[in-house]
């Protein structure tokens, strides 16, 4: 995927197809050069809809707030399609439908002074809003409805922390991770051997204690704690991988870290060397692309 460098504070809007094709919809020198332009009045770029859950009982005055739930998100974008010829207009209109798939997720990406935010989206509908015969004008507006399975936009990861072992065979330390203010975050780690790693931190479901089998010199262990996405494979420099699940001394029961809280992850390493490293981060999600 190729994107242009950003030299000012302009708000930029891209759509990136599931196959990596970038449409420059708004902002920047390339906006509109492909024949697609974001129109006025887009809806859903700045928020995610929450449905409040209340509880009530007999003879109770009012209702008691319990929590909120977030359904899928919806964004309504007016996109103008233009061609130098009638044939080019029709081809670009059909191409827009091919790029925005119902079955595969693409990404709507917005750049502001706070950096990039991205939202995985799929097509709901693309409705023409013809004001005149497009065969004459070689130009038409389309109301593009996008569905977001996960209504929160992905922001930049929390600041990556890296630790390098300088104290010999046995060492310990800590790093701080922050998932952002909106959504609880599942930490991700990368451990370079040699050594045996233990991670300790407070998740929303209680203390987490993760102890991993020995990692050899030159191997890298990628640890994704997200529920349903956990992986425990050590990869050597030559590409050979080891499955570490059978070697775990205890079940891997991670928990996300709470939103809005800087969480301290404590760790210890046994059998390390000067080559031993630990890197940690946590995804951040924000309400709205703007």
N, C-alpha and C positions, 0 to 999 in steps of 0.2 A: 504494500500500500504506500503510495507516494503522496505526501502532503507538502504544501508550500511553507517556507519559513514565515514566522510571524514577527513583524517589526513594529507594531503599534498596539493600541488597546482596543481595536475593533472587535466586536462580537462576531464570531465566525460559526457558521452552521454547516456541517457536512452530513451526508448520509453515506454510509459504507455498506455495500451489499455483502451477503454471506460469502461471496467469492473475492471480496477485497476491492471492488470497484468503488471509487470515491466520487460522489457528486458534490460539487462545490455550490451549495445553494445560496449562501449569503455571507458577505464579509470577505475581505481579502481580494487580491488582484484577479483571482481565477473565478470569482463568483459570476455565474451566468454564462461563462465561455463555452459550456457544454450544451447550452440551450435549455437549462433548467434553473429557475429562480424562485426563491421563497417569497410568497406574497405577503400582504398585510393581514394581520389578525390571526396568527397561529394561536391555537389553544392547547393547553396542557404542558407547555414547556417549563412552567414555573412551580408546579406543585404535584403532589400525589394525594388522591382522595382517600380519606379515612372514614370508616364506618364505626361509630361508637356502639359499644355493647353495654346495655343497662339491665339491672335486675330489679324486680318489683315483687311485692308481697301484698297479702290481704290487708286492707285498711292502712296501707302505707301511703304517706303523702309524698308524691314525687317518685323518682326512681334513683337507684344507687348506681353510680358509674362503676363499671367493672374493668373495661379495657377497650382498646381499639383494634380493629382488624383492617388490613389493606388488601383490597381486591386488585385485579390487574389494572394497569393504567391505560389511558387512552389519550392520544394526541391527534389533533385535527390540524393539518398543515395545508394551506393553499399553495400549490406549486404551479408555476407558469411554465408551459412548454412551448418552445419556439423553434422554427426551422427556417433555413434560407430558401427552401423550396417546399411545396406541399408534400412531396414524397419524404423529405427529411423530417418534416414535422410528424408525419404518421409513424415513421420508423422510431423517432425519439419517444413518441407517446407509448408505443408498444414496448420499447426498451425499458421505460420506467416501470411498467408492470412486471417485466421479467426481473428487474433488479430488486424490487420490493416483493418478497415472496411471502406467501401465507404459511408455508410449511417450515421454512428455515429463517432463523433470526438474522437480521442485519443490525447495524448500529447507527443511532442518531447521535452525533457528536457535536458538542457546543464548547467553544473556547471563549472565556471571559478573562478579566484580570485575575481571577482566582484559579485559572488553569483550565484543563480539560475536564469535562464530565461527559459520560457516555451512558446510553440507555439502549438495551437490547430490544428491538422492536420487530414486529411482523405485520404484514398487510391485513387491515380489516376490509377496506374498500378503496377504490380510486374512481371517483365520480366526476365526469366532465361537467363543467359549468359554462357551457357555450353561451356567449352573448351574441355571437354572429357565426356565420359559416367559417369554420377554421380552414376550409379549402381555399378561401379567398384571403384570409388574414395570415395563414401559415403560423397561427398562434392561438392558444387556448389556455384557460385556467382549469385546474383539476383540484377537487377537494380530496385530499389523501388522509384517510383515517388509519392510524397506526395503533396496534395493541402492544402493550409491554407486559409480559408475563410477570416480571418483577418490577413494581412501580417506582422503585428508588433508583436514581442514577448512580453509576459507578464513578467515584472520584479517584484522585490519585491515592495510591497506597499510603498508609502511615509511614513516616520516615523510617527507612530501613536502618536497622542497627546491626553492626558487624563486630564480632569479638574475635580476636586473634590470640591464641594461647602463647604466653611468654614466660610461664612459670613452671615449665617442666611437665612431669607425668600426671600430676594431680592439680586441678585448678577449679575455681568456681567464680561466679560473677552474676551480673544481672543486666537486663535490658528492659526498656520501657516501650510499651506498645499502646497505641490509641486508635480505636476503630472509628472515631468521629462521633458526632452528637446524636445521630438518628437511629442507627441499627447496630445491634450486637455483632461483634466480629469474630471470625474463626482464624486464629493465627496460622501462619505458614513459616516453616523453618527450613534452612539448608545447613547441613552439618558435614564438614570435610574432615575425614579421618587422618590419623588414627585416633581411636579412643572410644570410650563408652559414655554416652550422653544421658543425663537425667534433667528433665524440665519440671519446674514447679511454678504454678500460678493459680490465682483465684478466678474461677469462671463463674458464670451466673448460676450454675447448678452446684457450686461448691468447689473445694480445692481440687486441683488437677495434678496428678503425679505420673509423669510419663518416663519410663526407663527403657532404653533401647539396647539391643545387642551390640557387640563390638563392631566397629567400622574399621576396615583395614587402611593402610597407607594408600593414598591416591583415590580412595572411594569417596563418593558424595551421596549422602542420604537426604532425599527430599521428603519433607513431612508436611502434609496438608491435613489439618485437623478437622476440616469441615465434615459435618455429619453426612454419611453416604458417599463421601469423596476421599476417605482416608486411603493413603497409600504408604507402603513401607518397602521401598526397593532401593538398594544401594547400587550405584552405577560406578564402574571403574573407568579409568581414562581410556581404555581400549574399547569401551562400549558394552562390556559384559555386565549383566545385572544379576543381583541376588535378591530373592524374596525373603524378607526378614520376619514375616508373620509367624512362621513356625518357631522362631528363636526368641520370641518375646517372652519375658519372664512373668508378665501380668497382662491382663486385658487392656487394650487401648481405649480408654473412656474419656475423651476430651470434652471440653465444654467451651462455648464462645465466651469472650470477655465482654463485659458490659459496655454499652454505648455511653459516651460522655465521660468515661473514666479512663485515666491513664493507669494501665495495669503493669505492675512489675513482674517480669518473668525471671525467676531465679534458676540458675543452671549450675551443674557440676559436671566435670569431665575427668574420667580416670583413664590412665594409659595413653595420654595425649603426647604430642610433641610440638615443636615449633611450627609444624605444618597444619596443626589443628585449628579449624575456624568454625564459627557459628554465626549464621545470618538469620534475622527474623523480621517479619513484617506482618501487617494485617490489612485486608481490604477495607476500603471506606465507601459507604453509600450515603448519598445526600438526597434530600427531597428537592426535586426539580433540577432541570438542566441549566437554568439561569439563576 
